[in-house]
């Protein structure tokens, strides 16, 4: 009984809503044993980002989180959600940017590419998934990850 109450208290501290907790539980189970694609849908502002970041970090697997734009990657990097996950779990999160973001230095491009490939959680765009698939994982390694999460509208 006491453990159950403690679990409820911990969940209340971690998640802002019952929907967030349910979203996390589904993702955590699926990441642990993925057998087919999973589609979860939620309205804008529901709070999907924190549960999937937390499930990814907790899993211990190499995860890619795919966004439609670089601006949304920037938003995720600056978010309370990511900062909270990083404070709780010892994971390395890196974003991948294409060469055009590094016009002044191929060395900087290659460095960020290597860091992104080596990271526990890779943040990238959907077009990079297509390019990486065509290059058999040599572009940014997204298609060699254990799990790929698409955060799409």
Protein Blocks (a to p, Z undefined) as FASTA:
>chain_A
ZZmmmmmmmmmmmpmbfklmmmmmmmmmmmmmccbdcdddddehilpmmmmmmmmmmnop
acddddfbfklmmmmmmpmklmmmmmmpccdddddddfklmmmbmklmmmmmmmmmmpmb
dcddfklmmmmmmnnoplnommmpfbdcdddZZ
